[in-house]
Amino acid sequence: MDMRRLVGQNVKRIRLEKKLTQEQFSNISGFSQQYLSGLESGRRNPTVVTLYEIAKALGVSHLELLEPLSSRQKRSS
């Protein structure tokens, strides 16, 4: 799987689970709404530092942003 898409899907999923709009998350994280939109759609290639900052703003481990869906499903079983 394309890592950019995987990270983007995970960021969007977690953001929505926390009931945050992109605008709200932009204010919390300090990243522009345009950047977050590109990240969630898999068009951005975030740095390790960016992944850490995004995870911190979402209140999750940076590793959760890299975790494939199949791994999450196995853990919850």
Rosetta blueprint (number, residue, H / E / L):
1 M L
2 D L
3 M H
4 R H
5 R H
6 L H
7 V H
8 G H
9 Q H
10 N H
11 V H
12 K H
13 R H
14 I H
15 R H
16 L H
17 E H
18 K L
19 K L
20 L L
21 T L
22 Q H
23 E H
24 Q H
25 F H
26 S H
27 N H
28 I H
29 S H
30 G L
31 F L
32 S L
33 Q H
34 Q H
35 Y H
36 L H
37 S H
38 G H
39 L H
40 E H
41 S L
42 G L
43 R L
44 R L
45 N L
46 P L
47 T L
48 V H
49 V H
50 T H
51 L H
52 Y H
53 E H
54 I H
55 A H
56 K H
57 A H
58 L H
59 G L
60 V L
61 S L
62 H H
63 L H
64 E H
65 L H
66 L H
67 E L
68 P L
69 L H
70 S H
71 S H
72 R H
73 Q H
74 K H
75 R H
76 S H
77 S L
